[in-house]
């Protein structure tokens, strides 16, 4: 597991294009975005509703379960 901050859209594109095929935690709004949403889903990314405390807790439990 690698944890890092990102500062813009460029990091998302670099993760999608990476030969390592990493999944990541994009914001929930990207799930319905044309092309980017489909690519994130293909990488099995975990979408996070950042505006909701429950959404962040759900994402945390999904991350823990995936690591197990």
TORKOL-4160 file (C-alpha; in steps of 0.2 Angstrom, whole numbers, padded with zeros to 4 digits, m for minus):
68
<pt num="1" X="0000" Y="0000" Z="0000"/>
<pt num="2" X="0006" Y="0017" Z="m0004"/>
<pt num="3" X="m0002" Y="0032" Z="0003"/>
<pt num="4" X="0001" Y="0050" Z="m0004"/>
<pt num="5" X="m0007" Y="0066" Z="m0006"/>
<pt num="6" X="m0010" Y="0073" Z="m0023"/>
<pt num="7" X="m0012" Y="0091" Z="m0029"/>
<pt num="8" X="m0021" Y="0090" Z="m0045"/>
<pt num="9" X="m0029" Y="0080" Z="m0059"/>
<pt num="10" X="m0012" Y="0076" Z="m0067"/>
<pt num="11" X="m0009" Y="0063" Z="m0053"/>
<pt num="12" X="m0025" Y="0054" Z="m0057"/>
<pt num="13" X="m0020" Y="0052" Z="m0075"/>
<pt num="14" X="m0003" Y="0046" Z="m0071"/>
<pt num="15" X="m0011" Y="0033" Z="m0059"/>
<pt num="16" X="m0023" Y="0027" Z="m0073"/>
<pt num="17" X="m0008" Y="0026" Z="m0086"/>
<pt num="18" X="0004" Y="0017" Z="m0074"/>
<pt num="19" X="0010" Y="0000" Z="m0079"/>
<pt num="20" X="0007" Y="m0005" Z="m0061"/>
<pt num="21" X="m0012" Y="m0003" Z="m0063"/>
<pt num="22" X="m0014" Y="0003" Z="m0045"/>
<pt num="23" X="m0032" Y="0006" Z="m0038"/>
<pt num="24" X="m0034" Y="0022" Z="m0028"/>
<pt num="25" X="m0048" Y="0032" Z="m0019"/>
<pt num="26" X="m0055" Y="0045" Z="m0031"/>
<pt num="27" X="m0069" Y="0057" Z="m0025"/>
<pt num="28" X="m0087" Y="0049" Z="m0028"/>
<pt num="29" X="m0091" Y="0063" Z="m0042"/>
<pt num="30" X="m0078" Y="0055" Z="m0053"/>
<pt num="31" X="m0087" Y="0038" Z="m0054"/>
<pt num="32" X="m0100" Y="0046" Z="m0066"/>
<pt num="33" X="m0087" Y="0056" Z="m0076"/>
<pt num="34" X="m0085" Y="0051" Z="m0094"/>
<pt num="35" X="m0070" Y="0040" Z="m0098"/>
<pt num="36" X="m0061" Y="0044" Z="m0081"/>
<pt num="37" X="m0075" Y="0035" Z="m0072"/>
<pt num="38" X="m0074" Y="0019" Z="m0082"/>
<pt num="39" X="m0055" Y="0019" Z="m0081"/>
<pt num="40" X="m0056" Y="0021" Z="m0062"/>
<pt num="41" X="m0069" Y="0007" Z="m0061"/>
<pt num="42" X="m0058" Y="m0004" Z="m0071"/>
<pt num="43" X="m0044" Y="m0002" Z="m0059"/>
<pt num="44" X="m0056" Y="m0007" Z="m0045"/>
<pt num="45" X="m0054" Y="0010" Z="m0036"/>
<pt num="46" X="m0064" Y="0014" Z="m0021"/>
<pt num="47" X="m0074" Y="0030" Z="m0023"/>
<pt num="48" X="m0075" Y="0041" Z="m0008"/>
<pt num="49" X="m0090" Y="0053" Z="m0004"/>
<pt num="50" X="m0078" Y="0066" Z="0004"/>
<pt num="51" X="m0093" Y="0077" Z="0010"/>
<pt num="52" X="m0099" Y="0064" Z="0021"/>
<pt num="53" X="m0091" Y="0057" Z="0037"/>
<pt num="54" X="m0100" Y="0041" Z="0034"/>
<pt num="55" X="m0093" Y="0040" Z="0016"/>
<pt num="56" X="m0075" Y="0042" Z="0023"/>
<pt num="57" X="m0078" Y="0028" Z="0037"/>
<pt num="58" X="m0085" Y="0017" Z="0023"/>
<pt num="59" X="m0070" Y="0020" Z="0012"/>
<pt num="60" X="m0058" Y="0016" Z="0027"/>
<pt num="61" X="m0067" Y="0000" Z="0031"/>
<pt num="62" X="m0066" Y="m0005" Z="0012"/>
<pt num="63" X="m0047" Y="m0001" Z="0012"/>
<pt num="64" X="m0044" Y="m0011" Z="0028"/>
<pt num="65" X="m0054" Y="m0026" Z="0020"/>
<pt num="66" X="m0045" Y="m0025" Z="0004"/>
<pt num="67" X="m0028" Y="m0026" Z="0013"/>
<pt num="68" X="m0033" Y="m0041" Z="0023"/>
